[in-house]
Amino acid sequence: MSVQTTHRFNVSEYYRMAETGVLRPDARVELLDGEIIDRSPIGHFHGGVVARLVRLLNKLSNDRWLVWPQNAVRLDENTEPQPDIALLKPSPDDYTGHQPVASDVFMLIEVADSSLELDRDRKLPHYGRAGIVEVWVVNLVDQAIEVHREPNFTGYSSTAILRAGDQARLLAFPDAVVDVGELLKSAK
């Protein structure tokens, strides 16, 4: 009888695989709990919503946070996801000398269409365990923003669903407001 084995990797091994060419330079992957996960291709609407968020959040920042789009955040030695956007505490070197970690994060944003299940079921528990205070899942399928707060070991204790007509406010900066309808409008 054969036994299936899952190989798990830590962050150092993950980076070594990229450096030695085991992972292609253009590979769209992230490390979750030691597993290398393929990321979905980014469609037009998804990419446009990310661009809107980057533009808006940079404008609202007033140098209070750094907008970190589609880059990795290290949560622990076995988990380094690449959220669509992280709002990070300012760093004198803009994180050129080190990877941001959970304590550097004000909030994370995942824009989700085909990745909705992965973002909710796999990533949110990791973000909660790491103590990320606020995560937004911009749910393109249902045209809503899911605001997750009060992190715990299994994810988040508080979730609010916001739709067109609502405003999403950043917990750390309540004066920073995102109009849900404007964010989710499409070119249709």
C-alpha positions in Angstrom: 0.0 0.0 0.0 1.4 3.4 -1.0 1.2 6.3 1.3 0.8 9.8 -0.1 3.3 12.3 1.3 2.9 16.1 1.3 6.1 18.0 1.2 6.1 21.2 3.2 8.5 24.1 2.8 9.6 27.0 5.0 10.2 30.5 3.7 13.9 30.0 3.3 13.4 26.8 1.2 10.7 28.6 -0.9 13.2 31.4 -1.7 15.9 28.9 -2.5 13.6 27.2 -5.0 13.1 30.5 -6.8 16.8 31.4 -6.7 17.8 28.0 -8.2 15.1 28.0 -10.9 12.9 25.3 -9.4 10.2 28.0 -9.4 10.1 30.1 -12.6 10.7 33.8 -12.2 7.2 34.5 -13.5 5.5 31.9 -11.4 2.3 33.2 -9.7 2.6 31.3 -6.4 2.5 31.9 -2.7 3.4 29.9 0.4 0.6 29.0 2.8 1.3 26.7 5.7 4.3 25.3 3.9 2.5 24.5 0.7 3.2 26.3 -2.6 -0.1 27.4 -4.0 -0.7 28.5 -7.6 -2.5 31.8 -7.9 -5.1 32.5 -10.5 -4.5 34.7 -13.4 -5.7 38.3 -12.9 -8.6 39.3 -15.1 -9.4 42.8 -16.3 -12.0 43.6 -13.7 -9.9 42.2 -10.9 -6.8 44.2 -12.1 -8.8 47.4 -12.5 -10.3 47.2 -9.0 -6.8 46.7 -7.6 -5.6 49.7 -9.6 -8.5 51.8 -8.3 -7.7 50.8 -4.7 -4.0 51.6 -5.1 -4.8 55.0 -6.5 -7.5 55.8 -3.9 -5.5 54.5 -0.9 -2.4 56.4 -2.0 -4.4 59.5 -2.2 -6.0 59.0 1.2 -2.7 58.0 2.9 -1.1 61.4 3.6 2.0 59.4 4.3 0.3 57.5 7.2 0.8 54.1 5.5 2.6 52.5 2.5 0.4 50.9 -0.1 2.1 47.5 -0.9 0.3 46.0 -3.9 0.6 42.3 -4.8 3.7 41.7 -2.8 4.5 39.2 -0.1 4.0 39.6 3.7 5.6 37.1 6.0 3.2 35.7 8.6 5.5 33.0 10.0 8.3 30.7 8.9 5.9 28.6 6.7 3.5 31.2 5.4 4.1 34.1 3.1 1.0 35.1 1.1 0.8 37.8 -1.5 -2.4 39.8 -0.8 -3.6 42.1 -3.5 -2.9 45.1 -1.3 -1.3 45.5 2.1 -1.4 48.8 4.0 1.9 48.9 5.9 3.4 51.0 8.6 5.9 53.4 7.0 9.4 52.2 6.9 12.5 54.4 6.4 13.7 52.0 3.6 10.2 51.2 2.2 10.9 47.6 3.0 13.8 47.3 0.5 16.0 45.7 3.2 13.5 43.2 4.7 10.1 41.6 4.1 7.2 43.1 6.0 5.8 40.9 8.8 2.3 40.8 10.4 3.2 43.5 13.0 4.0 45.9 10.1 0.4 45.6 8.6 -2.4 48.0 9.3 -4.8 46.0 7.0 -4.8 43.6 4.0 -7.1 43.5 1.0 -7.8 40.5 -1.2 -9.7 41.2 -4.4 -11.5 37.9 -5.2 -13.3 36.4 -8.1 -12.0 32.9 -9.0 -9.9 33.1 -5.8 -12.8 33.7 -3.4 -12.8 30.2 -1.9 -9.0 30.3 -1.4 -9.1 33.8 0.1 -11.9 33.0 2.6 -11.1 29.4 3.5 -7.3 29.3 3.4 -6.0 32.8 3.7 -8.3 34.4 6.3 -7.5 31.9 9.0 -3.8 32.5 8.5 -4.4 36.3 8.7 -6.4 35.9 11.9 -3.8 33.7 13.5 -1.1 36.2 12.6 -3.1 38.9 14.3 -3.8 41.0 11.2 -6.4 43.4 12.7 -8.4 44.0 9.5 -8.9 42.2 6.2 -11.2 43.2 3.4 -12.2 40.7 0.8 -13.4 42.6 -2.2 -15.9 40.0 -3.5 -16.3 40.6 -7.2 -18.7 37.7 -7.5 -21.3 39.2 -5.2 -20.3 42.8 -5.7 -19.5 43.4 -2.0 -16.8 44.1 0.4 -16.5 41.7 3.3 -14.8 43.5 6.2 -13.2 41.1 8.7 -12.1 42.3 12.1 -11.3 40.9 15.6 -8.7 38.3 14.6 -8.6 35.0 16.4 -7.1 31.5 15.9 -9.7 30.4 13.4 -10.0 33.7 11.4 -12.2 36.6 12.5 -15.0 37.1 15.0 -16.6 40.0 13.2 -17.6 40.2 9.6 -19.6 43.0 7.9 -20.9 42.8 4.3 -20.9 46.2 2.5 -22.6 46.8 -0.8 -23.2 49.7 -3.2 -24.5 52.7 -1.2 -22.3 51.8 1.8 -18.9 53.2 2.7 -16.0 51.1 4.0 -13.8 52.8 6.6 -10.4 51.7 7.6 -10.3 50.7 11.3 -6.9 52.3 11.9 -7.8 55.5 10.0 -11.6 56.1 10.2 -11.3 59.3 8.1 -10.2 57.1 5.1 -13.4 56.1 3.3 -14.0 53.9 0.3 -17.3 54.2 -1.5 -18.3 50.6 -2.3 -20.4 51.4 -5.3 -17.7 53.5 -6.9 -15.0 50.9 -6.3 -17.1 48.0 -7.8 -18.4 49.8 -10.8 -17.5 48.1 -14.1 -17.2 49.3 -17.6 -20.4 47.6 -18.6 
